[in-house]
Amino acid sequence: MAYDIQVYPHGTFRLDDGSFERLYPVPKHEDEYPTIRYDKQIQKTSYIQSNIVACFNEWFQSFFEPNYFKFVRIRTQSSYQDFKSFMKQIYKKEKPFLVIDPRSVELDENSIFAQNMINRYNLIDPGSDAFGAKLLYSIEIMKSDMFEMVYRRNRFRFEFDIMIMEQTLDRQINTYNMMLMNIRHNSKFLLTRTIPHLLPIKHIRNIARFHGYNWKSEEFLSFLNSISKYPIIRRITPNGVYMFFMEQELNIQVEVNGIPSKDTVENSEAIEWGARIVDSFTMIADLPTEFLFLTPEEYLAKFDNHIPEDPDSVYYISPIYADLDWPKEMNGYTLSNRIDVMINPGDDNHLDIKEVIANDDPDKFKVIREFITRGGDIRQLIMCRVYPNGSYLEASYELDEKGILTINNPETDKLYTINLYLNLERFNLIQSGKIKEYIGTIEKY
């Protein structure tokens, strides 16, 4: 077999660029990746701690009968000076009661997050370091073709000291024995809980801005859930602050390193006003610690960087329960909105229902406003039902003729679900002008 070998003199060889039609042409490579801009926000420590405080409170009280304690006091709900004043008066308070003292949040230095995701991939020089390293261990929350929101997590230790004050020595010993028999001491175990993580309101409002939604509307909440990997819920405080949360199922490690202790017989007999039991617990959890908002440079002009941050006064976030099968229609009224309301100590227990409707359906709000202006009773158009979240039993509440909802004697640190029903038939009649009464020459709806 013969081979035809051609030898080119030095300097005469020409690279075949495809014009000889012997090889496939190699196109010039061009990167088509867009420039990505980002905004980052560190989660406030108060929100990180408030989630676990709520979980611990709910878990610990589940060992007791409902409403066993006359009240529960958490140190973080007030200033340290106020808490000291409260503790000086504990023997004069109505008993039994529970005091929870969360210590400051501590980083678990032995976790993989501390060794890799935090120490190794944090920025060295923010002015020149590449940002991409922070994305190595980030987890996606939601994204569309205009943005992506992710979070970075960290592992924290939460230590709790509790004190139960009973009225008599006999009740103290009974409670002490119950805790020994029911709560697993000198051990470590896992609790599985669904935790609501607060999302930065700046990022939420910019998502609505990017996609043309009213950020307070039900339509926007449905949109978020359609693009999110986690269920997104919304809560409204009585003073009108909107907060958005993502629900995540977490395994929380619980360590109970000792056994409860109590006042001795001598001390209990000397203290006329009560008998104490104290205990300590530790919870360890992986929680979102930084949120990152990413968007292509072409949408950067849409990003509003002047939205105020979330308030920093939250010390407790109520655990989430699944919405129950409450009725969708009642006495000719149709369910329109479902609102989760948080009531903390010192909060106003009044909520203007009209504002909720105005954010969701401006057309119906105009009808309501005109109806009230003409002397109509809003209860002919709207009906409310208020439930402690996770219960079919209604709470005590009142709705006045102007649309102000009052929750009577609300339990603090409690989540209430407000079901808002509208009389759509009457709305339609009013809008078509068929509901009119005349007093003399005065037209009245």
FENVENTA-V748834 format. One line per field, one symbol per residue. ss: DSSP state (~ for helix, > for strand, _ for the rest). burial: b if it has 24 or more other ideal C-beta (glycine too) atoms within 12 Angstrom, else e. Layout:
ss = ???
burial = ???
//
This chain:
ss = ___________________________________>>>>>>>__~~~~~~~~~~~~~~~~~__________>>>~~~__~~~~~~~~~_~~~____>>>>>>___>>____~~~~~~~_____________~~~~___>>>>>____>>>>>>>>>>>>>>>>>>>__~~~~~~~~~~~~~~____>>>>>>>>>>>>__~~~~~~~~~~~______~~~~~~~~~~>___>>>>>>____>>>>>>>>>>>>>>>____>>__~~~~~~____>>>>>>>>>>>>>>>>>>>>>>~~~~~~__________________________>>__>>>>>>>>>>>______>>>~~~~~~~~_~~~~~~~~~~~~____~~~_>>>>>>>_____>__>>>____>>>>______>>>>>>>>>_~~~~~~~~_____>>>__>>>_
burial = eeeeeeeeeeeeeeeeeeeeeeeeeeeeeeeeeeeebbbbbebbbbbbbbbbbbbbbbbbbebbeeeebebbbbbbbeeeeeeeebeeebeebebbbbbbbbeebbbbeebebbeebbeebbeeeeeeeeeeebeebbbebbbeebbbbbbbbbbbbbbbbbbbbbbebeebeebbeebeeebeeeeeeebebbbbbbbbbbbbbbbbbbbebebbbbebbebbeebbebbbbbbbbbeebbbbbbbbebebbbbbeeebebbeeeebeebeebbbbbbbbbbbbbbbbbbbbbbeeebeeebeeeeebbeebbbbbbbbeeeeebeeeeeebbbbbbbbbbbbbebebbbbbbbbbebbbeebbebbbbbbeeebebbbbbbbbbbbbeeeeebebebeebbbbbbeebbbbbbbbbbbbbbeebbeebeeeebeeeeeeeeeb
//
